[in-house]
Amino acid sequence: MSKKAVPSKIAIASCSPHATDAAAKVGRAGGNAIDAAVAGAFDLMVSNILMCSVGGGGFATLKVPGQEPVVFDFFDAMPGMGLPRSEFGKNPRKAHVPYGIGIDVITGFSSVGVPGTSKGLELILKKFGNLPMKEVLAPAIRHAREGVPLNATIAYWLSISAEKIHWFTDYSKKLLSTKDGKIPAEGYCIKNPDLANTFEIIAEKGTDIIYGGEIGREISDFIRQGGGLLTIDDLRNYKVIERTALSTKYGKYNIYTNPPPSVGGITLVQMLKALSHLDFTGYDPGTVAKIGRIIHTGLNDRYSLFKKGNKNFNDLYKLVEDDYILEKYADITASPNTTQISCTDELGNACSITMSMGYGSGVAAPGKGICFGNTLGELELNPFGFHALEPGMRLVSGMSPTIGVGEKEQDILVIGTPGASRITSAIMQTIINISDLNLSINDALKMPRVHWEDNKLVVESRLGIDESGVPEEWEIVKFDDIDMYFGGVQLARLDRGMLQAASDPRRCGKSRVVEC
């Protein structure tokens, strides 16, 4: 099928109404699902600010007609090329934020990694899109210049984190506060004309202007002056990596997701393989306890190799071997910040993009409108320790953009979510809700969720638990209602030729099927 084939409809779901509208506009201009996803991804940097950025990274799982899904890795890398080792490990700025059950992070200049988002999105568009970067970036440029109202998700995040994290530099505070220097409330119009200018330069000159060009030199000089490790050599040598997707069969779907060195995909596959032995028919109290133990096993195992000092990421594949899964299953039965856009069209193009800037570094590049992430300071992404990796190495990630493909190419499920360690548990539970309970995609997202973290079994409203199936050392934490802590799944589906889209009610997303 020609690259220039134009679909008549595209299903779009993203974490922001403005990003979904941007994707729809590009679809109506002759784009396919990949064009729409990239347009929405850039717009999320404006309308879902602090969840993704040019100063962050991500992954995309893509499928085009007649081909197996592939994964593009444009996640953050360890910086510091050309620097003496004596400069590593300095200037950590620690912060605690009362989010969910509480998070501890390192922020500031020393937490900034080598970003990959814009370079990754540019490559995806060139390989699979129909439209030029200038046209795809136009909606995001307009939204950045004219402003968008702050949604409830970002307003809440700023209310608990602005002073602790995001107002670290004068320029970052200017970007993320009201005109009189207050924390903006929901509905406040956030403008970022500097980012609009940066996007216009990228549209004209490409991302080389960042990865070795003038903007890149200004950024690296700024980060270095603040005590960070990002050098111009880090940017020049950054490469987007195309990887073979990790896959498993669950129900009627072949599931394709993010492979190592990401740990998210491995954890998702491990959970689904364990669940396949459970004969899941619903969330009765005993089953909820077992699902909690499956989640605990997956999250614990994914760092077990790292805790022993093992830096061979291929050893993660041992965690999804059938014999290992059977052994773990026997044990079980015996007893914010990321963002997402999911798109598919009736031609069979599908794209799931998950992006992040961590919890934020509090650092923004003056005059460029770019906020930087703190991936070096996220404890779960750095199991070997702060600044322990060699420059150029990819950081560990839990992001898991996923595509499910049925027996026919006209049966595609595109799924992904923000939510840090809750990413894999949210995706897993959404898949079983659709595959095992035969729920509609909207009903699948409304179902309450369960998660395990730090010896706490965390459950949303209406889920009962058989506490006899829960280890005594675990604390059970119950939420009164569904909560953004459990992610914000975005779903696009091609079901027997019919397009559908749904956004998680836990966050301020929007889904629609647009006629092109």
Buried (B, 14 or more C-beta within 10 A) or exposed (E): EEEEBBBEBBBBBBBBBBBBBBBBBBBEBBBBBBBBBBBBBBBBBBBBBBBBBBBBBBBBBBBBEEEEBBBBBBBBBBBBBEBEEEBBEEBBBEBEBEBBEEBEBBBBBBBBBBBBBBBBBBBBBEBBBBBEBEBBBBBBBBBBBEBBBBBEBBBBBBEBBBBBBBBBBEBBBBBBBEEEEEBBEBEBEBBBEBBBBBBBBBBEBBBBBBBBBEBBBBBBBBBBEBEBBBBBBBBBBBEBBEBEBBBBEBBEBBBBBBBBBBBBBBBBBBBBBBBBBBEBEEBEEEBBBBBBBBBBBBBEBBBBBBEEEEBEBEBBEEBBEEEBBEEBBEEBEEEBBBBBBBBBBBBBBBBBBBBBBBBBBBBBBBEBBBBBBBBBBBEBBBBBEBBBBEBBBBBBBBBBBBBBBBEEBBBBBBBBBBBBBBBBBBBBBBBBBBBBBEBBBBEBBBBBBBBBBEEBBBBBEEBEBEEEBBEEEBEEEEBEEBBBBBBBBBBBBBBEEEBBBBBBBBBBBBBBBBEB
